[in-house]
C-alpha cells in the first residue's frame, strides 16, 4: 500500500478521534475513507479534524454499540 494512486474504499472501524482516518486520507487522496465509531463524541472530533484539514475523501458515521 505504498502506492499513493491507490483508489477504492477503506473502512476505519472504531476510528476514535480519527487519527488514522486522516493519515490514510492524506496518504491516499484517491480513495474514500469511511470512519465509524460507537462514540458520538469521537465522531465529532474526527469530523473536526477532517474539516480543519479540508479533506473531502472522508465519510464519518456514528453507530450505536450493540451487544454481540
C-alpha positions, 0 to 999 in steps of 0.5 A: 500500500505504498502506492499513493494512486491507490483508489477504492474504499477503506473502512476505519472501524472504531476510528476514535478521534480519527487519527488514522482516518486522516493519515490514510486520507492524506496518504491516499487522496484517491480513495474514500475513507469511511470512519465509524465509531460507537462514540458520538463524541469521537465522531465529532472530533474526527469530523473536526479534524477532517474539516480543519484539514479540508479533506473531502475523501472522508465519510464519518458515521456514528453507530450505536454499540450493540451487544454481540 
